[in-house]
Amino acid sequence: MAADGGPGALLIACALSIERLALRGGDRTGAPGALTVLRTGMGPRSAERAVLRGLRRADPYAAGTPVLATGFCAALAPGMRPGDLVVAAETRDRKGRVPCAGTAALAGALARLTRARSGTAVHTGPLAGTDHLVRGAERARLHTTGAIAADMESAAVLRTALAAGPRPVAAVRVVVDTPERELARGGTVLGGISAFRVLRTVLPAFYEWHRSLPLPRR
């Protein structure tokens, strides 16, 4: 799935091997001609380095290629469930905020895609970026800022992508743990069977979002 350039390029970034495995098992029908699924590794620093390398590998990535961050996340709002989808209206971390492009179109595409799956809800709102897994009181504190979910890479991915040149950016995350059901440790993300199954289904919605974007200026 190496990118070969051109206006149809799309870069999808995820942190973990299991996330990339889920995406590789997804539906490729309607995929852009140059689709790259990039595994960044965990944490904001790893995400920044990996995205910079990915964007430098081909000139088209410096000329407006859309970038979408995805993978698992921690829900901050009570009542959210493992397997729910979070579409970021913006990402937030200590370095600032990044607004996302085409949020309504992306949320709509995901809602249509998951309509047949009972129990999968699509939530839209701010996505908080951290450098560690959040639990307990910290999770509650982040929720008071208005954020509905948190992860360690999306904010860094989007900020780094925009620093390399103007482009549409977005983030979609699948809830793997919630305030009521926290992970015991990082490695237990492998137990997020519901989240893995949902992540395998999302690619067609990403392609629809990509097609809805304005053509890049020449």
Disulfide bonds with the S-S distance in Angstrom:
none
